[in-house]
Amino acid sequence: MTAEGDLRYLRRCVELATQALEVGDEPFGSVLVSADGAVLAEDHNHVASGDRTRHPEFELARWAAAHMTVEERAAATVYTSGEHCPMCAAAHGWVGLGRIVYAASSEQLAGWLGELGVPAPPVRTLPIQEIVPGVVVEGPAPELADQVRELHRRFYKA
């Protein structure tokens, strides 16, 4: 699926998702990486605050808009533990970020949450390309699926 370099960043996303879980939040984490491989920013979910828009991908898009040129954003990659939701995909597209690489797909997550009896979210999930048709998207990473699934199981069974 992805090169070893991509897996390194995706593993960091899973670490960030674990940090989110450890503070009582939904387990999602994301990393923004420049064209030369430098980690520019990273974040995890903050929706337990009551603001359901506090997804890490959305926060990274806002950070990129404030701190990067148009060219730097287009050359950057967003790595994330879970495929972007429609809100985050739109933010990604509006600020002109480049490639997206995710560990687990929205389809995988929906299946896992269904098995756990978690109700469907209030916003329908869609593939990223339906929201941002021109963006390069890679994922899922089978090497990390079990870890991501376990984080969500822990969150919903806690």
N, C-alpha and C positions, 0 to 999 in steps of 0.2 A: 504494500500500500504506500508507505512513505519511506524516505531515506532515513538512515540512522540519525542524521542531524534533526530531522523533523520529529523523530521519536523522542529525542532529548527534550525538546521544547514541550511536546505533548505530555511527557512524564512530569514536567514542572507544572503543567496545567492540572494534572491529577493531584499533585501535592497541594496546590492552591485550593482545589475542590475539597481536599481532606481538611485543610485549615478552615474552610467555610463550615464544614460539618462540625468540626470541633468547637466552633463558637455558636452552634445552634442554627446554622443557615443551610439552605439547600446547597448540595455539593456541585458547584460549578466553578471553574477557574479558567483564566485566559491570560495569554502573554502576547504582547506586541513586539515584533522583531523587525529590525531594519534590514535593508537589502544586504548589508555586510555582516549580518548575523548578531548584531548587538541587541540585547534585550533593552527596550526603551521604556516599557511600562508593563505592569502586571496587576491583576486584581482577582478577587473572587466575589461570589454573590453576597449581596447585602440586603436581600429582600425581607429578612426577618425584622427589619426596621419598620415594616409596614408599607414601604414604598416598593411596589412590585416591579418598578422599572429599573431597579438597581442591579441589573445584570452586568457581569464584568465586560462583556463584549460591547455593550452600550457605553460604559464608562471609558473603555479604551478608545472608542470612536471619538468621544468628546475630547479626550486627552490629545489624540492625534490632530484633531482640528485646531486645537489651541497651540500645539508645540511643533508641528511639522509642516513643511512646505507641501504643496500639491504633488510635486514630483516625489518627495520622500514617502508620502502616504501611498501613492500608487505602487511604489517598489517594495513596500512593507508587507509582512505576513502576519495575520492574526491566527494564533494557535489557541485552541479551546477544547475543554474536556467534552463539551456537548455541542452539537450542531446549532448554529444560531437560530433563535426564534425569529418570527417575522419582524418584530420590533428591532432586534439587534441587526438583522440582515439589512433592513432599511437604513439604519444609522450608518452601517458599514458602507453601503452604496452612496449615501448622501455625502459623506466626507471623502469618498474616493480612495478608500483603502484597497490594497491589492489582494493577494491570495488568502484563502481561508483553509486551514487544515484542522480537522476535528477528530477527536478520539472516538466518540460515540454519536451515532446518527439520531435524529429526532424519531425515526421509525423504531430504532432499537429501544430508545428510552420509553416511548409510548407502550411498547410491548412489555417491558419490565414493570412499568408502573401499573399496567393493566393486570399483570399477574399478582401484584401486591394489593389490588383492589382500590388503587388511588383513582379518584374521579378525574375525568378529562379536564384539561385546563380551559379557562374561559376564552382563550384565543386559539384558533385552529393552527396547528403546525403545518408548515409548507416547506418544501425544499428551498434552499437558499437561492438557487437559480431562478425560481419563480418570482422572487422579490428583486434580485439583482442579476439580470440575465447575463451580463458580461463577465462576472467575476469567476476566477479559477477557484474551484473547490475540490479538496481532496479529503477523503475519509470514507468510512471509519477506519480505525486502526485496530485490527483484531487482537493485536498484542496487548491492548489495554482494556478490552471490553469487560473482562471479568472484574477488574479493579473498579471500573466506573459503575458497573452494575451493583457491586457490593456497597459502594458508597450510598447509592440511592436506596438500597435495601435497608441499610443502617438508618438513614434519615427517616424513612417512613415507618420503620418498625420500632423506633426508639421510644 
